[in-house]
Amino acid sequence: MSRRRKHWGWGYEDEQLPAAQLEALAAAMRDQLRFGGEVEAPAPLPALAAPRLAAPARLRELLDTSDHDRARHAYGCSYRDLVRGFRGDYGNPPDVVAHPRDERELEAVLEWALGAGAAVIPYGGGTGVVGGVEPIVGDGYEGVVTIDMQALDQVLEVDETALAARIQAGASGPVLERALRERGLTLRHFPQSFELQTLGGAIATRAGGHYATARTRIDDFVESVRALTPAGVWASRRLPGSGAGVAPDSLLLGSEGTLGVITEAWVRVVRRPAQIASTTVSFPSFEAGCEAARAIVQSGLTPANCRLLEADEARLTGAGDGTAALLLLAFESAELDVGGSIGQAVALCLACGGTPREPRRRTPAAGGDDRKVAAGENLDPAASWREAFVRAPYLRDALVAIGVLAETFETAITWERLAGLRASVAEAARQALREVCGGGTVTCRLTHVYPDGAAPYFTVLAPARRGAELEQWDAVKRAASAAVLDGGGTITHHHAVGRDHRPWYDRERPEPFAAALAAAKAAVDPAWALNPGVLIDRPPRRSRDSS
Amino acid sequence: MSRRRKHWGWGYEDEQLPAAQLEALAAAMRDQLRFGGEVEAPAPLPALAAPRLAAPARLRELLDTSDHDRARHAYGCSYRDLVRGFRGDYGNPPDVVAHPRDERELEAVLEWALGAGAAVIPYGGGTGVVGGVEPIVGDGYEGVVTIDMQALDQVLEVDETALAARIQAGASGPVLERALRERGLTLRHFPQSFELQTLGGAIATRAGGHYATARTRIDDFVESVRALTPAGVWASRRLPGSGAGVAPDSLLLGSEGTLGVITEAWVRVVRRPAQIASTTVSFPSFEAGCEAARAIVQSGLTPANCRLLEADEARLTGAGDGTAALLLLAFESAELDVGGSIGQAVALCLACGGTPREPRRRTPAAGGDDRKVAAGENLDPAASWREAFVRAPYLRDALVAIGVLAETFETAITWERLAGLRASVAEAARQALREVCGGGTVTCRLTHVYPDGAAPYFTVLAPARRGAELEQWDAVKRAASAAVLDGGGTITHHHAVGRDHRPWYDRERPEPFAAALAAAKAAVDPAWALNPGVLIDRPPRRSRDSS
């Protein structure tokens, strides 16, 4: 690891924009958005408070207490994380960052941390946007140890018969795709954070990926998981399916670091697509586009891409001119001819009033650039949209610098309630923007579609009041989240819960389930050390056994 | 409910075979199997021990303590259940059978049962084959109350936009399909037990259904679940997908009555297929058929049927002559042309050495007989196999009567280990049969296939030693189950765990998960009243809180 990650925001220190380019970018963004100000420089990394935990000598080479490393692990990548990092607000970093290189070292770190009375935060790529790795752990801990899993980044085995691979939890998207590509295989888990996110983080947060239909989240790719818990190793069997009671993996999927530290998983992979057929279809209204997307998935077609952009969102990303909603459609296959599928999908679009471009068919290069694939190589001809998708994490850092509040939030809802929820959430966000920002834009796209519903994804851009960004963010987040819950949606379709979504998550989940989850955690983590504050709170001490 | 269920075995009292027909059937079976003896008559229902619980006056119309009702709810439908019922062995029936007609009545029953210190066994169709409803609950209970949910059998709402229906837990296959058919819809959950099984039972046991690929178990159809637990109502939101932490429904799916009584669910439905394309493909070996099935699912095709029969199993069911393994293939769709898909699948079969029949395409009758659909109307031209599938539950009763030991067991395994597991399991079962039955047959089919593996399903037929059937069954079950576990498989792909699979389930599941599940149960069912003995044992009383 010769390259050093920037202590705040996205990417590596050696790939940041030079000042002149940043100025030009800022000017272009101001021009398009009609708000945003001068480029502000990020605050230098301040000196942090001394760590509250002392690293024992035998683990010293695994534990880092440098200011840079602690600061870099203090936040995820949400707008409010970026703003705080940008302003040098590092008042609550982890005390120690551990970098185990294998499961044995992880076990030693965990044992030490538990013995020291610390809270333990498992850390993948740090790309989360919901406060999942922020050391707000509550009282009762001697300090916080963040365990960075990125040194466990190997593809350990590839099963070319069953099409599955055993991969360590810390492997990032590019690292694991590189190893799989040698065998002509791919995981095709391509979130926007592809470059830095890790497999373990994806599993712990039930991250969404490449496919817009059928296999939308990492859940669908997991064959078995292995995690280290304070109660021992939690490892499931490699199985294509099982009906043996409650699925063990289902408790680790979405556990967000509260039940154990995921160390590796067997995941299902596919042969690299040899054929991609894609097109874009314009619709006179978003509603007409929804009808088409619904018709496509309800017919049984499973396009790899089926993303619907509002006219304004299409304009904002350069994918359209703002006069029509756009449906980005693509089918891909390693073996099958996909011409029939795209033809059937286009016919359904025509029946819903869509105007399709001529579908394009092509053979992706065998050694294709994964950054481009991640961005939706299959989205062509919507190249501008794709470009925006890749650039987004870098762009967001620049938006902070020019004083633009940028936030995205997403949910899922059944089809018959989609129009109502989209309207009420957008209106709630706009109302909040008017009050706290004096204006701004809210646009929407569907990122994933299902036979029974869809996942709308909202993008908010507004003039930030420098120094008051967190209050502004908070107001918008609260208004939008309440509207999502009131509209029957989920607080997150694929961004996880973390600490930021807790109030609404608590409203969403069934009460007896919350009690069951808390008890399950206490059983495997009796010291309540793992990522406290996420998903479930430590229950008040009981005076006696309830049985 | 004017018709009365037979107190033992399958179906209703008014549809049992007359003696002469049973004799003829017995002769035909003896002829085919070359074992089996004279037709024995079932023992009459004996007088049962008096119930240990007194029904309170206010609930009297909901509670049944008649011998017939208690006997009928004493067992499921496994071979060992049938044998005991046939012999009049009703030494351990539930004390009271409750028949609530709505959730309010269920709550009253549950409250009374908990207050009375009873164990509570939720009961759907009683079609399980793993001892899941048998009142072996251990010590510490004043008696057993079995709650029969079949009076809650309504389809409460149908959402024709999102294609989902809200259905009560006690609705059987025919009842719910009838209601859906009026809207041109279908759940297409067609296990062999279709006629009697209930939706709630399917959810509690993660039952397998119609589709051989992609959406293989009820899990894939569940949009939200509602259950009554001792800690209150556990109800999830209707969502097409969510990434908000651990999925609440995933804890109820497969909970087998241990966490709550499922009262209703929103399930995804589909439009009734307008087009079915099907064929059978012969293969020189089972292995070649496996290669073809694997190629089909790994290509991305998702046939509704893709079941592979060993040559002997094809002969046994009359689907083939015993010279070739047979792959039953079908694609179906309400909207799309399925000709392309079956053509692609057949091409893959040809490449693996298969000899396909000419595919047949047809339009199913809109008002088709669901028993036939359940049996795989789409399987034509393998009509004999389909007929055998429907008849099987009735046939099994007759097998008991003529002294044939009949058992099925199933698992799932990744492709690269399939051949080894199939061989070792079959050999273990044959060895046990030689020892305890002096012979018999073991045949295998694949019932479900996945990109990364398949679900092999074994059928055992052997000469029973009258009066010693349970010991024989036990020896075969133990040998086969140990081989399944040793071969890396799961103790069940879709038959659930119940009480019969417990020893091997305990070996299969990760230890920390077992601890988590036990704690989760204790949180929602502190009296440990719900279906004790299934999945998890009551932990020894702890002396103090572990936190």
Interface residues (C-beta under 8 A of the other chain):
Chain A: D159 T161 A162 L163 A164 T205 R206 A207 G208 A214 T216 R217 E223 T229 A231 G232 V233 W234 A235 S236 R237 R238 L239 P240 G241 S242 G243 A244 G245 V246 A247 P248 S250 L251 L253 G254 S255 E256 L259 G260 R268 V270 R271 R294 Q298 S299 G300 L301 T302 S333 A334 E335 L336 D337 G340 Q344 A412 I413 T414 W415 E416 H448 Y450 P451 D452 G453 A454 A455 G488 G489 T490 I491 T492 H493 H494 H495 A496 V497 H501 Y505 E508 R509 P510 E511 P512 F513 A515 A516 L517 A518 A519 A520 K521 A522 A523 V524 P526 A527 W528 L535 R541 R542 R544 D545 S546 S547
Chain B: D159 T161 A162 L163 A164 T205 R206 A207 G208 A214 T216 R217 E223 T229 A231 G232 V233 W234 A235 S236 R237 R238 L239 P240 G241 S242 G243 A244 G245 V246 A247 P248 S250 L251 L253 G254 S255 E256 L259 G260 R268 V270 R271 R294 Q298 S299 G300 L301 T302 S333 A334 E335 L336 D337 G340 Q344 A412 I413 T414 W415 E416 H448 Y450 P451 D452 G453 A454 A455 G488 G489 T490 I491 T492 H493 H494 H495 A496 V497 H501 Y505 E508 R509 P510 E511 P512 F513 A515 A516 L517 A518 A519 A520 K521 A522 A523 V524 P526 A527 W528 L535 R541 R542 R544 D545 S546 S547
